[in-house]
Amino acid sequence: MIVTTTPNIEGHTIKEYKGIVFGEVITGINVFKDIGAGLRNIFGGRSQGYEDELTEARQSALSELMERAYALGANAVVGIDVDYEILGADNGMLMVSVTGTAVII
């Protein structure tokens, strides 16, 4: 399945629009990653634990979006938009939301 942020796919014609599709993931960051990120915040550097969690959440959201597009009979998704939010009373939850338009090319 072709997935792109652009409104069209070079070399292909969109034959049919199947609808808007979404992929959402909400994940908690555990205490050990919080401790590691806190130390990185003090001493500088990248937080590998947070980066890994973000990458995994984004990939899961994209997979969910593609599954939903496939269920509609689409073979591509155009106009992908990825949003990130921090949720929860203690800001301990990460939400990744992916939106796009399922199409047949």
Backbone bond lengths (Angstrom), bond angles and torsions (degrees), N, CA, C in turn:
res aa  C-N    CA-C-N  psi(-1)  N-CA   C-N-CA  omega(-1)  CA-C   N-CA-C  phi
1 M - - - 1.456 - - 1.522 107.79 -
2 I 1.332 116.15 133.33 1.460 121.56 176.05 1.523 108.36 -87.16
3 V 1.327 115.62 129.95 1.460 122.36 178.93 1.520 107.00 -129.36
4 T 1.346 116.50 125.48 1.458 119.60 -175.69 1.529 112.10 -145.82
5 T 1.319 115.39 154.14 1.461 120.30 176.93 1.525 111.60 -81.74
6 T 1.317 117.34 -13.89 1.465 120.88 -178.86 1.528 111.14 -79.87
7 P 1.343 117.96 158.45 1.468 120.50 -178.18 1.528 114.00 -77.49
8 N 1.315 116.83 -9.57 1.461 120.62 177.43 1.520 108.78 -147.15
9 I 1.329 116.46 173.99 1.460 122.01 -177.96 1.514 107.73 -121.98
10 E 1.321 115.61 117.04 1.456 120.81 -177.39 1.526 110.88 -55.45
11 G 1.314 115.25 131.74 1.456 121.16 179.40 1.522 114.40 85.75
12 H 1.331 117.51 -0.91 1.462 121.80 -179.51 1.527 109.28 -129.46
13 T 1.306 115.26 149.16 1.459 121.68 174.60 1.518 108.67 -108.30
14 I 1.328 115.57 133.17 1.461 119.24 175.95 1.517 107.76 -75.37
15 K 1.330 116.83 119.12 1.461 122.19 -177.12 1.523 112.32 -92.48
16 E 1.348 115.76 -30.09 1.456 119.00 -177.42 1.527 110.09 -156.98
17 Y 1.326 115.25 137.82 1.459 121.69 174.68 1.530 107.86 -95.73
18 K 1.320 116.37 127.37 1.466 120.96 -177.55 1.526 113.08 -99.73
19 G 1.323 117.78 -17.34 1.458 120.47 177.92 1.514 112.96 130.39
20 I 1.311 114.60 173.97 1.458 121.65 178.86 1.523 109.08 -80.54
21 V 1.321 115.61 136.82 1.459 121.28 177.62 1.531 109.53 -124.36
22 F 1.322 115.03 153.31 1.453 122.10 -176.89 1.517 110.32 -131.22
23 G 1.299 115.42 154.52 1.456 123.48 168.52 1.518 106.78 -139.29
24 E 1.322 116.94 125.33 1.462 120.73 -178.51 1.521 109.84 -130.48
25 V 1.311 114.65 139.66 1.458 120.94 175.31 1.521 107.38 -136.86
26 I 1.322 115.99 131.20 1.462 121.25 172.67 1.520 106.17 -120.99
27 T 1.309 115.67 123.83 1.460 120.56 -175.08 1.523 110.20 -133.20
28 G 1.302 115.53 148.14 1.463 121.20 177.55 1.512 110.27 -94.13
29 I 1.308 115.57 145.27 1.457 121.56 175.40 1.527 106.57 -96.83
30 N 1.319 117.28 125.34 1.467 119.14 -175.09 1.533 112.22 -78.83
31 V 1.298 115.31 167.23 1.461 121.92 -173.85 1.530 112.15 -62.26
32 F 1.321 118.33 -33.18 1.458 120.56 -178.87 1.527 111.52 -69.04
33 K 1.325 116.56 -39.07 1.465 119.74 175.66 1.524 110.48 -67.62
34 D 1.341 116.60 -35.43 1.467 120.30 176.64 1.523 111.19 -62.89
35 I 1.325 117.00 -42.68 1.464 120.79 179.46 1.525 110.23 -63.54
36 G 1.321 116.24 -45.97 1.466 120.38 178.40 1.512 112.29 -61.29
37 A 1.329 116.48 -42.04 1.473 120.46 179.27 1.521 110.10 -67.28
38 G 1.335 117.24 -37.00 1.455 120.34 178.00 1.517 111.70 -62.49
39 L 1.316 116.92 -40.48 1.465 120.67 177.23 1.530 111.11 -66.16
40 R 1.329 116.40 -40.43 1.468 120.11 177.02 1.521 110.50 -63.03
41 N 1.318 116.45 -35.36 1.453 121.45 178.79 1.534 110.73 -64.61
42 I 1.325 116.62 -36.88 1.466 121.36 -179.85 1.534 111.09 -76.84
43 F 1.330 116.31 -48.64 1.462 120.75 -172.74 1.530 114.21 -96.65
44 G 1.308 117.08 -9.42 1.466 120.54 -178.52 1.514 111.45 91.31
45 G 1.308 115.78 164.68 1.457 120.88 178.55 1.511 111.75 110.39
46 R 1.304 114.85 176.33 1.455 122.12 -177.47 1.516 110.16 -91.43
47 S 1.319 116.19 148.42 1.454 121.93 177.47 1.521 108.96 -98.22
48 Q 1.329 115.87 96.06 1.465 120.80 -177.32 1.521 111.89 -61.16
49 G 1.344 117.20 -37.11 1.465 120.50 179.76 1.514 111.69 -61.94
50 Y 1.325 117.43 -46.31 1.461 121.04 178.35 1.524 111.13 -66.82
51 E 1.326 117.05 -41.06 1.461 119.97 178.74 1.522 111.56 -61.56
52 D 1.322 116.41 -42.33 1.470 120.13 178.71 1.525 110.60 -63.88
53 E 1.335 117.08 -42.86 1.465 121.65 179.63 1.530 110.72 -62.58
54 L 1.323 116.71 -41.97 1.462 121.77 179.22 1.522 111.11 -65.00
55 T 1.314 116.84 -44.37 1.469 121.23 179.11 1.523 110.88 -61.62
56 E 1.330 116.66 -45.59 1.469 120.95 179.84 1.527 111.46 -63.63
57 A 1.330 117.39 -42.06 1.467 121.01 179.71 1.528 110.73 -65.06
58 R 1.328 116.74 -41.94 1.471 120.32 179.79 1.533 110.75 -64.46
59 Q 1.343 117.05 -44.07 1.458 120.54 178.99 1.529 111.71 -63.66
60 S 1.328 117.02 -39.00 1.464 120.79 177.87 1.521 111.24 -65.05
61 A 1.329 117.00 -41.89 1.463 121.14 178.99 1.525 110.90 -64.76
62 L 1.332 117.32 -41.30 1.471 120.48 177.58 1.528 111.15 -65.33
63 S 1.322 117.16 -40.07 1.474 120.68 178.09 1.522 110.64 -62.56
64 E 1.331 116.32 -42.78 1.463 120.97 178.42 1.531 110.59 -62.34
65 L 1.326 116.91 -42.85 1.466 121.24 178.13 1.531 110.60 -60.34
66 M 1.326 117.06 -45.71 1.470 120.55 -178.99 1.524 111.43 -64.66
67 E 1.338 117.50 -38.59 1.465 120.81 177.33 1.529 110.74 -62.03
68 R 1.311 116.53 -42.15 1.466 120.57 179.34 1.525 111.38 -67.82
69 A 1.321 117.22 -37.72 1.470 120.72 177.16 1.527 109.87 -65.56
70 Y 1.310 116.68 -44.23 1.456 121.32 178.62 1.526 110.97 -60.46
71 A 1.324 117.22 -39.53 1.467 121.49 179.41 1.530 111.51 -63.47
72 L 1.339 116.70 -25.71 1.467 120.76 176.93 1.530 112.16 -84.96
73 G 1.330 116.58 -4.66 1.460 120.89 -179.25 1.512 113.32 92.04
74 A 1.307 118.19 11.31 1.469 121.89 -178.78 1.525 110.61 -82.45
75 N 1.329 115.11 155.50 1.460 120.02 174.23 1.528 111.80 -120.95
76 A 1.342 116.58 8.72 1.462 121.64 176.39 1.527 109.01 -159.65
77 V 1.331 115.40 159.72 1.453 121.62 174.01 1.532 107.16 -132.61
78 V 1.319 116.21 126.70 1.460 121.14 -179.75 1.526 110.37 -114.37
79 G 1.321 115.25 162.97 1.457 120.61 176.05 1.518 113.76 67.86
80 I 1.319 117.81 33.77 1.464 121.80 -178.42 1.527 110.45 -61.49
81 D 1.333 115.43 135.47 1.459 122.74 174.03 1.518 107.65 -130.65
82 V 1.327 116.86 130.16 1.460 121.99 -179.40 1.522 108.33 -114.23
83 D 1.331 115.97 128.33 1.466 122.01 178.54 1.517 109.52 -123.18
84 Y 1.328 114.75 147.40 1.457 122.35 178.50 1.527 108.54 -124.50
85 E 1.328 116.61 139.98 1.466 122.09 177.50 1.516 108.88 -141.52
86 I 1.311 115.83 150.14 1.456 122.72 172.44 1.523 106.83 -104.65
87 L 1.323 117.24 129.01 1.459 122.39 -175.47 1.527 110.47 -125.47
88 G 1.317 114.70 170.36 1.459 122.06 173.54 1.514 112.29 98.15
89 A 1.315 114.91 157.70 1.463 121.48 -178.24 1.520 111.87 -60.46
90 D 1.334 117.39 -34.45 1.464 121.01 -179.87 1.533 111.90 -108.39
91 N 1.341 116.78 18.35 1.471 122.81 -178.42 1.529 111.82 56.12
92 G 1.319 116.66 35.36 1.451 121.10 -176.50 1.514 114.88 -97.03
93 M 1.322 117.15 5.53 1.468 120.33 -178.98 1.523 109.49 -118.84
94 L 1.311 116.13 141.19 1.454 123.06 177.93 1.526 108.49 -113.16
95 M 1.329 116.76 130.03 1.462 121.16 175.95 1.530 108.76 -115.99
96 V 1.320 115.18 129.64 1.453 122.02 173.24 1.513 107.13 -117.45
97 S 1.324 115.89 123.92 1.463 121.96 -178.73 1.522 108.41 -122.72
98 V 1.340 115.69 128.51 1.463 121.65 -179.99 1.525 107.79 -121.07
99 T 1.330 116.12 131.15 1.468 122.04 -178.33 1.525 108.75 -128.56
100 G 1.322 116.61 145.75 1.464 120.86 175.71 1.510 110.21 -165.87
101 T 1.317 115.84 178.67 1.463 122.38 178.79 1.518 109.25 -109.81
102 A 1.326 116.31 120.25 1.455 122.27 178.19 1.530 108.82 -76.67
103 V 1.335 115.97 132.86 1.465 120.96 -176.97 1.530 110.25 -139.71
104 I 1.334 114.05 163.96 1.453 121.42 168.89 1.507 106.72 -110.92
105 I 1.336 115.70 126.98 1.471 120.17 177.95 1.505 109.47 -110.14
